[in-house]
């Protein structure tokens, strides 16, 4: 694949994501975030798999390992943030003492 092809796909994904998110009503944001957290959990598992492979760094270079570490970092932030927001929403439904 050429770099132009990959940049085009990336730009289209950004545009499509923006258009989809802006069209979602506010009442559906929490269920969508729940799905996003599940995908981030899968990203963490995949990135850990990449980091724990037996491939030597001199065979593929450091890029897969750097990208795996970055993926783990951002996916973990997303999962923890999702749990925090979900906990805040559940606190709103609890009765006052």
Backbone as JSON Lines, residues from 0, in Angstrom:
{"i":0,"aa":"X","n":[0.83,-1.18,0.0],"ca":[0.0,0.0,0.0],"c":[0.88,1.25,0.0]}
{"i":1,"aa":"X","n":[0.46,2.19,-0.75],"ca":[1.23,3.43,-0.8],"c":[0.82,4.34,0.36]}
{"i":2,"aa":"X","n":[1.65,5.27,0.66],"ca":[1.39,6.19,1.77],"c":[0.18,7.07,1.48]}
{"i":3,"aa":"X","n":[-0.03,7.43,0.23],"ca":[-1.19,8.26,-0.14],"c":[-2.48,7.5,0.15]}
{"i":4,"aa":"X","n":[-2.48,6.21,-0.18],"ca":[-3.65,5.37,0.07],"c":[-3.96,5.31,1.57]}
{"i":5,"aa":"X","n":[-2.94,5.12,2.38],"ca":[-3.13,5.04,3.83],"c":[-3.58,6.38,4.42]}
{"i":6,"aa":"X","n":[-3.02,7.47,3.94],"ca":[-3.43,8.8,4.42],"c":[-4.88,9.08,4.04]}
{"i":7,"aa":"X","n":[-5.29,8.65,2.85],"ca":[-6.67,8.83,2.41],"c":[-7.63,8.07,3.31]}
{"i":8,"aa":"X","n":[-7.3,6.83,3.63],"ca":[-8.15,6.04,4.53],"c":[-8.23,6.69,5.91]}
{"i":9,"aa":"X","n":[-7.1,7.18,6.41],"ca":[-7.07,7.83,7.72],"c":[-7.94,9.09,7.73]}
{"i":10,"aa":"X","n":[-7.83,9.9,6.68],"ca":[-8.63,11.13,6.6],"c":[-10.12,10.8,6.5]}
{"i":11,"aa":"X","n":[-10.47,9.78,5.73],"ca":[-11.87,9.4,5.63],"c":[-12.4,8.87,6.96]}
{"i":12,"aa":"X","n":[-11.58,8.14,7.7],"ca":[-12.0,7.64,9.01],"c":[-12.24,8.79,9.98]}
{"i":13,"aa":"X","n":[-11.4,9.8,9.94],"ca":[-11.59,10.97,10.81],"c":[-12.9,11.67,10.46]}
{"i":14,"aa":"X","n":[-13.14,11.91,9.19],"ca":[-14.36,12.58,8.75],"c":[-15.6,11.76,9.12]}
{"i":15,"aa":"X","n":[-15.57,10.47,8.85],"ca":[-16.71,9.61,9.16],"c":[-16.97,9.56,10.67]}
{"i":16,"aa":"X","n":[-15.92,9.44,11.46],"ca":[-16.08,9.42,12.91],"c":[-16.69,10.71,13.43]}
{"i":17,"aa":"X","n":[-16.21,11.84,12.93],"ca":[-16.76,13.12,13.35],"c":[-18.23,13.24,12.98]}
{"i":18,"aa":"X","n":[-18.57,12.86,11.77],"ca":[-19.96,12.95,11.32],"c":[-20.87,12.03,12.13]}
{"i":19,"aa":"X","n":[-20.41,10.84,12.44],"ca":[-21.24,9.91,13.19],"c":[-21.47,10.39,14.63]}
{"i":20,"aa":"X","n":[-20.42,10.85,15.27],"ca":[-20.54,11.27,16.67],"c":[-21.41,12.51,16.8]}
{"i":21,"aa":"X","n":[-21.31,13.44,15.87],"ca":[-22.13,14.65,15.98],"c":[-23.61,14.38,15.73]}
{"i":22,"aa":"X","n":[-23.94,13.28,15.08],"ca":[-25.34,12.95,14.8],"c":[-25.99,12.12,15.9]}
{"i":23,"aa":"X","n":[-25.22,11.67,16.88],"ca":[-25.75,10.82,17.95],"c":[-26.41,11.68,19.01]}
{"i":24,"aa":"X","n":[-27.65,11.35,19.41],"ca":[-28.29,12.11,20.49],"c":[-27.54,11.92,21.82]}
{"i":25,"aa":"X","n":[-27.68,12.89,22.7],"ca":[-26.96,12.85,23.98],"c":[-27.34,11.64,24.82]}
{"i":26,"aa":"X","n":[-28.55,11.14,24.68],"ca":[-28.97,9.99,25.5],"c":[-28.27,8.7,25.09]}
{"i":27,"aa":"X","n":[-27.67,8.68,23.93],"ca":[-27.0,7.46,23.47],"c":[-25.48,7.5,23.65]}
{"i":28,"aa":"X","n":[-24.94,8.59,24.16],"ca":[-23.5,8.69,24.3],"c":[-22.95,7.68,25.29]}
{"i":29,"aa":"X","n":[-23.65,7.43,26.39],"ca":[-23.14,6.49,27.39],"c":[-23.09,5.07,26.86]}
{"i":30,"aa":"X","n":[-24.13,4.56,26.18],"ca":[-23.99,3.21,25.61],"c":[-22.89,3.12,24.56]}
{"i":31,"aa":"X","n":[-22.69,4.17,23.79],"ca":[-21.61,4.15,22.81],"c":[-20.25,4.14,23.5]}
{"i":32,"aa":"X","n":[-20.14,4.87,24.61],"ca":[-18.89,4.88,25.35],"c":[-18.62,3.5,25.94]}
{"i":33,"aa":"X","n":[-19.66,2.8,26.35],"ca":[-19.5,1.45,26.86],"c":[-18.93,0.54,25.79]}
{"i":34,"aa":"X","n":[-19.43,0.66,24.57],"ca":[-18.88,-0.12,23.47],"c":[-17.45,0.26,23.16]}
{"i":35,"aa":"X","n":[-17.15,1.55,23.27],"ca":[-15.79,2.03,23.03],"c":[-14.84,1.46,24.08]}
{"i":36,"aa":"X","n":[-15.3,1.35,25.31],"ca":[-14.46,0.77,26.36],"c":[-14.18,-0.71,26.07]}
{"i":37,"aa":"X","n":[-15.16,-1.42,25.55],"ca":[-14.94,-2.83,25.2],"c":[-13.89,-2.94,24.1]}
{"i":38,"aa":"X","n":[-13.96,-2.06,23.11],"ca":[-12.97,-2.07,22.03],"c":[-11.6,-1.71,22.58]}
{"i":39,"aa":"X","n":[-11.54,-0.78,23.53],"ca":[-10.25,-0.42,24.12],"c":[-9.67,-1.58,24.91]}
{"i":40,"aa":"X","n":[-10.53,-2.36,25.54],"ca":[-10.05,-3.56,26.24],"c":[-9.41,-4.54,25.27]}
{"i":41,"aa":"X","n":[-10.02,-4.69,24.1],"ca":[-9.45,-5.57,23.07],"c":[-8.14,-4.99,22.56]}
{"i":42,"aa":"X","n":[-8.06,-3.67,22.45],"ca":[-6.82,-3.02,22.02],"c":[-5.7,-3.29,23.02]}
{"i":43,"aa":"X","n":[-6.02,-3.26,24.3],"ca":[-5.02,-3.53,25.33],"c":[-4.5,-4.96,25.18]}
{"i":44,"aa":"X","n":[-5.41,-5.91,25.01],"ca":[-4.99,-7.3,24.86],"c":[-4.1,-7.48,23.62]}
{"i":45,"aa":"X","n":[-4.49,-6.86,22.5],"ca":[-3.69,-6.96,21.29],"c":[-2.32,-6.31,21.44]}
{"i":46,"aa":"X","n":[-2.28,-5.16,22.08],"ca":[-1.0,-4.46,22.25],"c":[-0.08,-5.23,23.19]}
{"i":47,"aa":"X","n":[-0.64,-5.82,24.23],"ca":[0.18,-6.65,25.12],"c":[0.7,-7.86,24.35]}
{"i":48,"aa":"X","n":[-0.14,-8.41,23.48],"ca":[0.32,-9.53,22.65],"c":[1.49,-9.14,21.76]}
{"i":49,"aa":"X","n":[1.44,-7.94,21.19],"ca":[2.54,-7.47,20.36],"c":[3.8,-7.27,21.19]}
{"i":50,"aa":"X","n":[3.63,-6.7,22.37],"ca":[4.8,-6.43,23.2],"c":[5.43,-7.71,23.75]}
{"i":51,"aa":"X","n":[4.65,-8.77,23.89],"ca":[5.17,-10.01,24.47],"c":[5.58,-11.04,23.42]}
{"i":52,"aa":"X","n":[5.6,-10.68,22.16],"ca":[5.99,-11.64,21.13],"c":[7.47,-11.97,21.24]}
{"i":53,"aa":"X","n":[7.83,-13.08,20.65],"ca":[9.22,-13.51,20.68],"c":[10.03,-12.98,19.5]}
{"i":54,"aa":"X","n":[9.43,-12.06,18.74],"ca":[10.15,-11.48,17.61],"c":[11.26,-10.58,18.14]}
{"i":55,"aa":"X","n":[12.44,-10.78,17.62],"ca":[13.56,-9.96,18.05],"c":[13.43,-8.55,17.5]}
{"i":56,"aa":"X","n":[13.88,-7.57,18.27],"ca":[13.76,-6.19,17.85],"c":[14.6,-5.9,16.61]}
{"i":57,"aa":"X","n":[15.7,-6.63,16.43],"ca":[16.51,-6.38,15.23],"c":[15.83,-6.9,13.97]}
{"i":58,"aa":"X","n":[14.83,-7.79,14.1],"ca":[14.1,-8.28,12.92],"c":[13.09,-7.26,12.4]}
{"i":59,"aa":"X","n":[12.36,-6.61,13.3],"ca":[11.29,-5.7,12.88],"c":[11.55,-4.25,13.24]}
{"i":60,"aa":"X","n":[12.51,-4.0,14.08],"ca":[12.79,-2.64,14.5],"c":[11.96,-2.28,15.73]}
{"i":61,"aa":"X","n":[12.17,-1.11,16.28],"ca":[11.49,-0.73,17.51],"c":[10.07,-0.2,17.31]}
{"i":62,"aa":"X","n":[9.65,0.11,16.08],"ca":[8.36,0.75,15.84],"c":[7.17,-0.06,16.38]}
{"i":63,"aa":"X","n":[7.06,-1.38,16.13],"ca":[5.9,-2.1,16.67],"c":[5.84,-2.06,18.2]}
{"i":64,"aa":"X","n":[6.97,-2.08,18.84],"ca":[6.99,-2.05,20.29],"c":[6.6,-0.67,20.83]}
{"i":65,"aa":"X","n":[7.05,0.38,20.16],"ca":[6.68,1.74,20.56],"c":[5.19,1.96,20.36]}
{"i":66,"aa":"X","n":[4.67,1.54,19.19],"ca":[3.23,1.69,18.94],"c":[2.4,0.86,19.91]}
{"i":67,"aa":"X","n":[2.89,-0.33,20.27],"ca":[2.18,-1.15,21.25],"c":[2.11,-0.48,22.61]}
{"i":68,"aa":"X","n":[3.21,0.12,23.03],"ca":[3.22,0.82,24.32],"c":[2.29,2.03,24.29]}
{"i":69,"aa":"X","n":[2.28,2.76,23.19],"ca":[1.39,3.91,23.07],"c":[-0.07,3.47,23.07]}
{"i":70,"aa":"X","n":[-0.36,2.35,22.37],"ca":[-1.72,1.81,22.33],"c":[-2.19,1.4,23.72]}
{"i":71,"aa":"X","n":[-1.32,0.76,24.47],"ca":[-1.69,0.37,25.84],"c":[-1.98,1.61,26.68]}
{"i":72,"aa":"X","n":[-1.14,2.63,26.56],"ca":[-1.32,3.84,27.35],"c":[-2.67,4.5,27.07]}
{"i":73,"aa":"X","n":[-2.97,4.76,25.8],"ca":[-4.21,5.45,25.47],"c":[-5.45,4.59,25.7]}
{"i":74,"aa":"X","n":[-5.37,3.31,25.43],"ca":[-6.52,2.43,25.67],"c":[-6.81,2.32,27.16]}
{"i":75,"aa":"X","n":[-5.77,2.3,27.98],"ca":[-5.96,2.25,29.43],"c":[-6.62,3.53,29.93]}
{"i":76,"aa":"X","n":[-6.21,4.67,29.4],"ca":[-6.86,5.93,29.77],"c":[-8.34,5.89,29.42]}
{"i":77,"aa":"X","n":[-8.67,5.36,28.25],"ca":[-10.06,5.28,27.81],"c":[-10.88,4.36,28.71]}
{"i":78,"aa":"X","n":[-10.33,3.21,29.06],"ca":[-11.06,2.26,29.9],"c":[-11.27,2.83,31.29]}
{"i":79,"aa":"X","n":[-10.23,3.39,31.89],"ca":[-10.36,3.97,33.24],"c":[-11.33,5.15,33.22]}
{"i":80,"aa":"X","n":[-11.24,5.99,32.21],"ca":[-12.17,7.12,32.1],"c":[-13.6,6.65,31.95]}
{"i":81,"aa":"X","n":[-13.81,5.58,31.21],"ca":[-15.16,5.03,31.07],"c":[-15.72,4.53,32.39]}
{"i":82,"aa":"X","n":[-14.88,3.87,33.17],"ca":[-15.33,3.41,34.48],"c":[-15.66,4.59,35.4]}
{"i":83,"aa":"X","n":[-14.86,5.64,35.34],"ca":[-15.11,6.81,36.19],"c":[-16.44,7.47,35.81]}
{"i":84,"aa":"X","n":[-16.67,7.64,34.52],"ca":[-17.91,8.28,34.07],"c":[-19.12,7.4,34.41]}
{"i":85,"aa":"X","n":[-18.98,6.09,34.21],"ca":[-20.08,5.18,34.55],"c":[-20.38,5.23,36.04]}
{"i":86,"aa":"X","n":[-19.35,5.29,36.86],"ca":[-19.55,5.38,38.31],"c":[-20.26,6.68,38.68]}
{"i":87,"aa":"X","n":[-19.9,7.77,38.04],"ca":[-20.57,9.06,38.32],"c":[-22.04,9.01,37.93]}
{"i":88,"aa":"X","n":[-22.34,8.36,36.8],"ca":[-23.73,8.26,36.38],"c":[-24.53,7.39,37.34]}
{"i":89,"aa":"X","n":[-23.93,6.31,37.81],"ca":[-24.63,5.44,38.76],"c":[-24.87,6.16,40.08]}
{"i":90,"aa":"X","n":[-23.96,7.04,40.46],"ca":[-24.13,7.8,41.7],"c":[-25.34,8.73,41.6]}
{"i":91,"aa":"X","n":[-25.67,9.21,40.42],"ca":[-26.83,10.07,40.24],"c":[-28.14,9.33,40.48]}
{"i":92,"aa":"X","n":[-28.15,8.03,40.21],"ca":[-29.38,7.26,40.37],"c":[-29.56,6.72,41.78]}
{"i":93,"aa":"X","n":[-28.54,6.79,42.61],"ca":[-28.67,6.33,43.98],"c":[-29.48,7.35,44.78]}
{"i":94,"aa":"X","n":[-30.23,6.84,45.72],"ca":[-31.03,7.74,46.57],"c":[-30.16,8.5,47.55]}
{"i":95,"aa":"X","n":[-30.63,9.64,47.95],"ca":[-29.88,10.44,48.94],"c":[-30.1,9.85,50.31]}
{"i":96,"aa":"X","n":[-29.06,9.89,51.12],"ca":[-29.15,9.32,52.47],"c":[-29.55,10.36,53.49]}
